[in-house]
Amino acid sequence: MVVFAIGSVGLLGAYHLLWQRSLALFWFAVALIAAALAWIVATDAYLDIARVLWPIAFDEVRGPEIRRRVDCAGPKLWGTGFLLAPIMLALAPWLLKEKRLWMKALAGVGLSVLFILISASSIPDKVAQLIDRDVEQKLPAHCQQRGS
C-alpha cells in the first residue's frame, strides 16, 4: 500500500509537471520512479516507511487492538463508499475536463471531508443493513459483543 501511494503521487506529479513540456523528460521521470519503487520493495524499505507513517499498527501492545477495530469498521466503510460513489461518479467528468489544479485539489479535500463526516455518522451502518440484512451476523464475534 505504501509503494502504491508513493508511486501514484510520483506519477501524478510527473504527469502534471512534465507531460506537456517534455515527453522525454516525463518518461525519464517515470523510469526513475519505477527504479525507486523497485529499490524500496527489494530492500523492504516499505515496512520502515509504513512504520514511520502508522506506528500504532506495528506496536506490539496496541497493534492487535487496532486490527480488531478495523475488522468491526468493515460495514461502515462499505456503506460510506456506497453513499459517496454517485457523488464521485458525477464529479468525474468535470474533474477530467478541469484544467486548474487548485480546483481539483479543492474537490479532493472536499470529498475527503465529506467522507469523514459521513463515516462518523450512523448513516453508513443503515445503508449497509439495507443492502445486506445479514451484515451484523458476518462480523466477527468481538464486534457483535461490542455493538450490543
Number of C-alpha atoms within 10 A of each C-alpha: 8 17 18 10 9 14 17 13 12 16 16 11 14 18 17 12 13 16 14 9 11 11 12 11 14 20 15 13 18 17 12 13 18 15 12 15 19 13 13 17 14 10 10 11 15 18 15 13 14 15 14 11 11 11 13 16 16 15 13 9 10 12 13 14 13 14 12 13 12 12 13 19 14 14 21 22 18 15 23 24 16 15 18 14 12 11 11 15 10 10 12 12 10 11 17 9 8 12 10 9 11 10 12 15 12 11 15 14 12 12 15 12 12 14 16 12 11 19 20 12 12 12 15 21 20 15 18 22 16 12 11 12 12 11 14 17 10 12 15 12 11 12 18 13 8 8 8 5
